Amino acid sequence: MSEKIVDIAKIVSPDLIKLNLVGTSKKDVIDELSELLKRDNDIDNKQVFVKDVFKRETEGETGIGQGVAIPHGKSPAVKNTTIAIGLSDHPIPWETLDDKPVTAVILFAVRDQDASTLHLKLLQQVAILLSDDEFINKLHHAKTKGSVIQLLCNE
């Protein structure tokens, strides 16, 4: 396979990880993680980005089960394709494959130009990680931003 692997360490920064999500709904959490993207200068218009994420949400559930959701928005508001990660100590209602709430949310922000290349490689890499029960367990129990980054990069 000659496809270049995306270096997740270059895409995820501690500024894009929130260990204690406050939001209690999908809308609140997407808004909260989008705020991290805005502050990090990865999106230039939070309202447009959030609207695009919810547009994608109508196409199918992004809760993949085991307490994890991977919402994503391809949007002209995105300046840098990246991911924001939020962990919660309380369950967040979400449409999921196993009909259970989530406590880990990985929000993909995708530039229009990257929609078919970088986005797919990043999504594929994260999907491979999320297919591992041990990875999911470690993600749910991560206590520091550094441990989340290490988990994403070392698996």
JOSULDA-V459633 format. One record per residue. N is the residue number from 1. PSI is psi in whole degrees, 0 to 359 (* if undefined). Layout:
n:N psi:PSI
n:N psi:PSI
This chain:
n:1 psi:118
n:2 psi:0
n:3 psi:135
n:4 psi:135
n:5 psi:139
n:6 psi:133
n:7 psi:99
n:8 psi:328
n:9 psi:330
n:10 psi:345
n:11 psi:324
n:12 psi:128
n:13 psi:160
n:14 psi:332
n:15 psi:344
n:16 psi:19
n:17 psi:132
n:18 psi:118
n:19 psi:344
n:20 psi:72
n:21 psi:138
n:22 psi:325
n:23 psi:146
n:24 psi:5
n:25 psi:164
n:26 psi:315
n:27 psi:313
n:28 psi:316
n:29 psi:317
n:30 psi:321
n:31 psi:317
n:32 psi:315
n:33 psi:326
n:34 psi:327
n:35 psi:322
n:36 psi:317
n:37 psi:320
n:38 psi:313
n:39 psi:328
n:40 psi:359
n:41 psi:28
n:42 psi:338
n:43 psi:149
n:44 psi:349
n:45 psi:102
n:46 psi:318
n:47 psi:316
n:48 psi:316
n:49 psi:311
n:50 psi:319
n:51 psi:318
n:52 psi:325
n:53 psi:315
n:54 psi:331
n:55 psi:316
n:56 psi:325
n:57 psi:330
n:58 psi:344
n:59 psi:347
n:60 psi:155
n:61 psi:141
n:62 psi:0
n:63 psi:114
n:64 psi:0
n:65 psi:171
n:66 psi:31
n:67 psi:17
n:68 psi:138
n:69 psi:144
n:70 psi:67
n:71 psi:151
n:72 psi:151
n:73 psi:122
n:74 psi:123
n:75 psi:145
n:76 psi:346
n:77 psi:348
n:78 psi:126
n:79 psi:326
n:80 psi:123
n:81 psi:124
n:82 psi:184
n:83 psi:147
n:84 psi:140
n:85 psi:132
n:86 psi:136
n:87 psi:146
n:88 psi:146
n:89 psi:2
n:90 psi:148
n:91 psi:140
n:92 psi:121
n:93 psi:134
n:94 psi:149
n:95 psi:116
n:96 psi:161
n:97 psi:333
n:98 psi:11
n:99 psi:30
n:100 psi:154
n:101 psi:171
n:102 psi:157
n:103 psi:359
n:104 psi:127
n:105 psi:126
n:106 psi:107
n:107 psi:118
n:108 psi:130
n:109 psi:120
n:110 psi:125
n:111 psi:146
n:112 psi:319
n:113 psi:335
n:114 psi:4
n:115 psi:326
n:116 psi:355
n:117 psi:276
n:118 psi:316
n:119 psi:312
n:120 psi:321
n:121 psi:318
n:122 psi:313
n:123 psi:318
n:124 psi:315
n:125 psi:316
n:126 psi:321
n:127 psi:320
n:128 psi:315
n:129 psi:317
n:130 psi:351
n:131 psi:356
n:132 psi:115
n:133 psi:323
n:134 psi:319
n:135 psi:313
n:136 psi:316
n:137 psi:314
n:138 psi:321
n:139 psi:313
n:140 psi:334
n:141 psi:7
n:142 psi:134
n:143 psi:346
n:144 psi:157
n:145 psi:321
n:146 psi:322
n:147 psi:328
n:148 psi:313
n:149 psi:316
n:150 psi:319
n:151 psi:315
n:152 psi:326
n:153 psi:336
n:154 psi:351
n:155 psi:*
